[in-house]
């Protein structure tokens, strides 16, 4: 066959096939383009004001954890429930005249105690801060050091003519410090606790699954009854599954009444607001009776944490809240799912697409019209971020992926509750349909002839 004749026929078939594809694409673009049949009214990301975007957290720095602990005094100061070892020759224990004194007993501390071995008979400081000893009135010892108590006992027995001055040599040691019973409730699941394992479970991450809290009663010695020691006793600082804060609920009745009154006032204001259809019902604000201590802050910001804030008393509750609601959702041409947000660094829309399994420049099955698969086609180029606004509103943020790759200002950060929907632009669907038609029918028709 003549070569020129063969080339002429080939180009004729190509032009015919392409013409049919373009014609079909034009018809389909008017009837089947998803950007026309399923439109999303979006606002370009670079046109939205800053209040629609979350604050960045890449620059947050950890709070100095030394602020979460108490500074112990140089000398231990006694208080109720301290147990002292007291030995007073001839009095405690009582020795009859002309008999040799008994040696004082030696007490070894408990396994986890940091106290040295002590000498003397155990006597507890009473709830009123007094120390009861034989033959004398109770002594006020609250707030005193061991040396001061020793001198006070000596003077009391001398003043009451019980012991001569040269014989009054009492021994006072500390057998056991007073402790504070604190409840620690943790929802961070430190057994699972790393971001790597959390991301590995992202395909199974479903909000509301069982993530039971752990914790229990912790006994903290005096001058160690602070937030840092409570966290160390129960596993350390909050893990990546927890919020970057520690909550403290005081056990006093006044604080309990204050929290109950806060809840009543909130629901009363919400019921009043619902009577007016034009008024947006208020959201639940932070409870002022609950102490919230942040663990990460912007550089240069010093948290206002006082020793009274970190000191824990009997019955106080230290609460580490889970952040399982900090998730985003995907749909459209992205694989549908629910994915956790990183806690300590920012995630923009391009990173979120990569986590969901639909990176930039990646062709997606199901592209083209009617769900037809595109063969080596153009990847989708439009992403919509559906973001909730106050009063049950919504804003659709339009992200042009080609522009987002080149301009960081055009790729907004993802915040909790966002829904990311990936779509083709109309011209991308037309081009993919044309390419699919050519490679499916044009090549077949060319080979047939």
C-alpha positions in Angstrom: 0.0 0.0 0.0 1.2 3.5 -0.8 2.7 5.1 2.4 1.1 8.4 1.7 -2.3 6.8 1.3 -1.8 5.0 4.6 -0.8 8.2 6.5 -3.8 10.0 5.0 -6.2 7.3 6.2 -4.6 7.3 9.7 -5.0 11.1 10.1 -8.5 10.9 8.8 -9.5 8.4 11.5 -7.7 10.4 14.1 -9.6 13.6 13.1 -12.9 11.8 13.0 -12.3 10.2 16.4 -11.2 13.4 18.0 -14.1 15.3 16.5 -16.5 12.8 17.8 -14.9 13.0 21.2 -15.0 16.8 21.3 -18.6 16.8 20.2 -19.6 14.3 22.8 -17.6 16.2 25.4 -19.4 19.4 24.6 -22.8 17.7 24.9 -21.7 16.0 28.1 -20.4 19.2 29.6 -23.8 20.7 29.3 -25.6 17.7 30.8 -23.1 15.7 33.0 -20.4 18.0 34.4 -20.4 17.5 38.1 -19.3 21.1 38.7 -22.6 22.1 37.0 -24.9 19.4 38.1 -23.6 19.3 41.7 -22.4 22.9 42.3 -20.7 24.1 45.5 -20.8 27.8 46.1 -17.3 28.4 47.4 -15.3 31.5 48.3 -11.6 31.4 47.2 -9.3 30.9 50.1 -7.3 34.0 49.5 -10.4 36.2 49.7 -11.7 35.1 53.1 -10.9 37.3 56.2 -8.5 35.9 58.8 -11.3 35.0 61.3 -12.3 32.1 59.1 -9.0 30.4 59.7 -7.6 28.7 62.8 -4.6 30.2 64.5 -1.3 28.4 63.6 0.2 26.1 66.3 3.5 25.3 64.7 5.2 28.0 66.7 3.8 27.0 70.1 6.4 26.0 72.7 6.0 23.8 75.7 5.3 25.4 79.1 8.1 25.1 81.6 6.9 22.1 83.6 8.7 23.4 86.7 5.8 25.8 87.0 3.5 22.8 87.7 5.4 21.8 90.9 5.7 23.3 94.3 9.0 24.5 95.7 9.5 22.6 99.0 10.8 24.6 102.0 14.4 24.1 103.2 13.2 22.4 106.3 10.1 20.2 106.5 7.2 22.0 108.3 4.8 19.8 110.3 1.1 19.6 109.8 -1.9 17.3 110.7 -1.4 13.6 109.9 2.4 13.7 110.1 3.7 10.8 112.1 6.7 11.7 114.3 9.2 9.4 116.1 9.5 10.7 119.6 11.9 9.4 122.3 12.1 11.1 125.8 14.4 9.3 128.2 12.5 8.4 131.4 9.2 9.6 130.0 8.6 7.9 126.6 8.9 5.1 127.5 8.5 5.4 131.2 11.4 3.9 133.2 11.2 3.1 136.9 13.9 4.7 139.1 17.3 3.1 139.2 16.7 1.1 136.1 18.6 1.5 132.8 16.7 3.3 130.1 15.4 1.3 127.2 16.9 2.1 123.8 14.7 3.9 121.3 13.1 1.8 118.6 14.4 2.2 115.0 11.8 2.7 112.2 12.5 1.9 108.6 10.6 3.8 105.9 8.2 2.3 103.4 9.5 1.0 100.1 8.6 4.1 98.0 9.5 6.7 100.7 12.5 9.0 100.4 12.8 9.5 104.1 15.8 8.1 106.1 15.3 5.6 109.0 13.9 7.3 112.1 14.1 6.8 115.8 11.4 7.0 118.4 7.8 5.9 119.2 5.2 6.9 116.5 3.0 9.7 117.5 0.7 11.5 115.0 0.1 15.2 114.8 -3.6 15.7 115.4 -6.1 17.4 113.1 -5.9 20.6 115.2 -2.1 20.7 114.7 -1.2 19.6 118.2 1.1 16.8 119.5 -0.1 14.9 122.6 2.7 13.7 124.9 2.6 12.1 128.4 2.3 14.3 131.5 2.0 17.7 129.6 -0.6 19.6 127.8 -0.9 19.1 124.0 1.7 21.2 122.1 1.0 23.4 119.1 3.4 22.1 116.4 1.7 22.9 113.1 4.1 24.9 110.9 7.1 24.1 113.0 10.3 22.3 112.0 11.6 19.2 113.7 14.3 21.2 115.5 11.7 23.7 116.8 9.4 20.9 118.0 12.4 19.2 119.8 13.1 22.5 121.6 9.5 23.0 122.4 9.2 19.6 124.0 12.3 20.1 126.0 11.1 23.4 127.4 7.6 22.0 128.2 9.1 19.1 130.4 11.5 21.5 132.1 8.9 24.1 132.8 6.6 21.4 134.3 9.4 20.1 136.6 9.2 16.7 135.0 12.8 16.6 133.7 15.9 18.3 134.9 17.6 20.5 132.3 20.6 18.2 131.9 18.3 15.2 131.4 15.9 16.7 129.0 17.3 15.5 125.6 14.3 14.5 123.5 14.7 12.9 120.1 12.2 13.9 117.4 12.3 12.4 113.9 9.9 12.1 111.0 8.5 8.6 110.4 5.9 9.4 107.7 4.8 12.6 106.0 1.2 13.5 105.6 -0.4 12.7 102.3 -3.1 14.1 100.1 -5.6 11.9 98.3 -6.0 13.2 94.7 -8.1 11.7 91.9 -6.5 11.6 88.4 -8.6 10.9 85.4 -6.9 10.4 82.1 -8.4 9.9 78.6 -5.2 10.0 76.6 -4.7 6.2 76.5 -0.9 6.3 77.1 -0.8 2.6 76.3 -1.5 3.5 72.7 0.1 6.8 73.0 2.0 7.9 70.0 1.1 9.9 66.9 2.4 7.1 64.7 0.0 4.6 66.2 -2.8 7.1 66.0 -2.2 7.7 62.3 -1.9 3.9 61.7 -5.4 3.6 63.1 -6.7 6.5 61.1 -8.6 4.2 58.7 -10.4 2.8 61.7 -10.7 6.1 63.6 -14.4 6.5 64.4 -15.4 9.2 66.8 -17.4 7.7 69.7 -15.7 4.4 69.9 -14.8 3.0 73.4 -11.9 5.0 74.8 -12.4 4.5 78.5 -10.7 6.8 80.9 -8.0 5.4 83.2 -6.6 6.7 86.5 -7.5 6.4 90.1 -6.6 7.6 93.6 -3.1 8.9 94.1 -1.5 9.6 97.5 0.9 12.6 97.2 3.3 13.4 100.1 3.4 16.9 101.5 5.2 19.5 99.3 4.7 17.0 96.4 1.0 17.5 96.3 1.1 19.3 93.0 0.0 18.8 89.4 3.4 17.6 88.1 3.7 14.9 90.7 0.1 13.8 90.1 0.9 13.4 86.4 4.2 11.6 87.0 2.5 9.1 89.3 0.0 8.2 86.6 2.1 8.0 83.5 3.7 11.4 82.8 2.6 14.4 80.7 -0.5 14.1 78.5 0.0 12.1 75.4 -0.8 13.0 71.8 -4.3 11.7 72.2 -5.1 14.3 74.8 -5.6 18.1 74.7 -2.7 20.3 75.4 -4.1 21.4 78.8 -4.7 20.1 82.3 -7.9 20.7 84.1 -8.3 20.8 87.9 -11.6 20.5 89.6 -11.5 21.5 93.2 -13.3 19.3 95.8 -14.5 22.1 98.1 -18.2 22.5 98.4 -18.0 26.1 97.3 -16.4 25.1 94.0 -19.0 22.4 93.5 -21.8 24.9 94.0 -20.2 27.4 91.7 -20.0 24.8 88.9 -23.6 23.8 89.4 -24.7 27.4 89.3 -22.7 28.0 86.2 -24.5 25.1 84.4 -27.9 26.4 85.5 -27.2 29.9 84.4 -26.0 28.7 81.0 -29.1 26.6 80.2 -31.4 29.4 81.5 -29.7 31.9 79.1 -30.0 29.4 76.2 -33.7 28.8 76.8 -34.3 32.6 76.8 -32.3 33.0 73.6 -34.3 30.3 71.8 -37.5 32.3 72.4 -36.3 34.8 69.8 -35.8 33.1 66.4 -33.5 35.8 65.3 -31.0 35.3 68.1 -28.2 32.7 67.9 -28.3 30.5 71.0 -25.0 30.9 72.9 -22.4 28.2 73.1 -21.2 26.7 76.3 -18.3 29.0 77.5 -15.4 27.7 79.7 -16.4 27.1 83.3 -14.7 29.8 85.4 -14.6 27.4 88.4 -12.5 24.9 86.5 -8.8 25.7 86.5 -7.3 25.2 83.0 -3.5 25.1 82.7 -2.2 25.2 79.1 0.8 23.1 78.3 1.9 24.9 75.1 1.8 28.7 74.4 3.2 31.1 71.8 6.8 32.1 72.2 7.4 34.8 74.8 4.0 34.2 76.6 4.5 33.4 80.3 1.5 31.6 81.8 0.1 33.1 85.0 0.4 30.0 87.1 0.7 30.6 90.9 1.7 28.0 93.6 -1.9 28.1 94.8 -3.0 26.9 91.3 -0.8 23.9 91.2 -1.2 22.9 94.8 -3.7 20.0 95.3 -5.8 19.2 98.3 -7.7 16.1 99.4 -10.4 15.2 96.9 -9.2 17.4 94.0 -9.6 16.0 90.5 -6.9 16.3 87.8 -8.6 15.7 84.5 -6.8 15.0 81.1 -9.4 15.2 78.3 -9.3 13.2 75.1 -9.3 15.1 71.8 -11.1 12.5 69.8 -13.4 15.3 68.4 -10.4 17.0 66.7 -11.0 15.2 63.3 -11.7 16.1 59.7 -13.7 14.3 57.1 -13.1 13.6 53.4 -15.5 13.0 50.5 -16.0 13.5 46.7 -13.1 12.1 44.8 -11.1 11.6 48.0 -11.5 8.3 49.8 -14.3 8.9 52.4 -13.3 8.7 56.0 -12.6 10.4 59.3 -9.0 11.3 60.2 -7.5 12.7 63.4 -5.7 16.1 63.3 -2.2 16.5 64.6 -2.0 18.0 68.0 1.2 20.0 68.0 1.7 21.1 64.3 -0.4 22.6 61.5 -2.0 20.6 58.8 -2.9 22.3 55.5 -5.3 21.0 52.9 -2.5 19.5 50.8 -1.2 17.5 53.8 -4.8 16.5 54.6 -5.2 15.1 51.1 -2.0 13.2 51.4 -3.2 11.6 54.7 -6.5 10.7 53.1 -4.8 9.0 50.2 -5.4 11.6 47.4 -2.2 13.6 46.9 -1.6 16.4 44.4 -1.2 15.3 40.8 -2.7 11.9 41.6 -5.3 10.7 39.1 -8.4 9.3 40.7 -10.5 6.3 39.7 -14.0 7.2 38.9 -13.2 10.4 37.1 -15.0 11.6 34.0 -18.7 11.4 33.3 -20.9 8.8 34.7 -18.1 7.4 36.9 -16.0 6.4 33.9 -12.4 5.8 34.8 -9.9 8.2 33.2 -6.9 6.6 31.6 -3.8 8.7 32.2 -6.0 11.8 32.5 -5.8 15.1 34.2 -6.1 14.9 38.0 -8.9 16.9 39.8 -7.9 20.5 40.5 -10.6 21.9 42.8 -11.0 21.2 46.6 -13.8 22.6 48.8 -13.4 22.9 52.5 -16.8 22.9 54.3 -16.3 24.7 57.6 -18.9 25.2 60.3 -19.6 28.8 61.5 -21.4 30.0 64.6 -25.2 29.5 64.8 -25.1 26.3 62.7 -23.8 28.2 59.6 -21.4 27.0 57.0 -18.8 28.5 54.7 -17.4 26.7 51.6 -13.7 27.6 51.1 -12.6 27.1 47.5 -9.1 25.9 47.0 -7.6 25.8 43.5 -5.0 23.1 43.9 -2.8 24.4 41.1 -2.6 27.8 42.8 -2.3 26.2 46.3 0.9 24.4 45.2 2.6 27.6 44.3 1.1 30.0 46.9 1.1 29.0 50.6 -1.6 31.7 51.3 -4.0 29.7 49.1 -3.8 26.5 51.1 -5.7 27.1 54.4 -5.1 25.1 57.5 -7.6 22.3 58.4 -9.4 22.7 61.7 -11.6 20.2 63.6 -14.9 19.4 61.9 -13.9 20.4 58.4 -15.1 18.3 55.5 -12.8 18.2 52.4 -14.5 17.5 49.1 -12.4 17.0 46.0 -13.9 17.6 42.5 -12.9 18.0 38.9 -13.2 21.4 37.3 -15.6 21.3 34.3 -12.8 21.7 31.8 -10.8 18.9 33.4 -13.8 16.5 33.1 -14.2 17.5 29.4 -10.6 16.9 28.7 -10.6 13.5 30.6 -13.7 12.4 28.7 -12.1 13.4 25.4 -8.9 11.5 26.2 -10.8 8.5 27.4 -13.0 8.5 24.3 -10.0 8.7 22.0 -8.0 6.0 23.7 -11.1 3.7 24.0 -12.7 4.1 20.6 -10.2 6.0 18.5 -7.3 3.5 18.8 -9.8 0.6 18.4 -11.2 2.1 15.2 -7.7 2.9 13.9 -6.5 -0.7 14.4 -9.7 -2.1 12.9 -8.9 -0.2 9.6 
